Amino acid sequence: MDYFLELLITGLMLGGLYGVVALGLVLIYKSTNVFNFAQGELVMMGAFFFYTLSVMFGLPIWLSFLCTFLVCAALGFLLERAILRPLIGQPILTMIMMTICLSASLK
């Protein structure tokens, strides 16, 4: 029974994470008509940052989550302002290529 509860909670948490990532993809695509190829790398960077704070530095989970949220929000804001905002009015292929280049540079 304990194993079932563990699997249930893990499955719900993982499903919630997949749902949030999917909502982010849909929100970006519907608002800009551009599929953001850098979305997965940004999620991966947030996961690694959270892991580093909580496991390697030993911070409490709530503080690691708060710091991760703030850093990822600032990174997303800076990337949008510095890289994607100047491309407004350009052909759609330009924005798609920029998100691919951004995705490659974040790896």
Secondary structure, 3 states (H helix, E strand, C coil): CHHHHHHHHHHHHHHHHHHHHHHHHHHHHHHHCCCCCCHHHHHHHHHHHHHHHHHHCCCCHHHHHHHHHHHHHHHHHHHHHHHHHHHCCCCHHHHHHHHHHHHHHHC
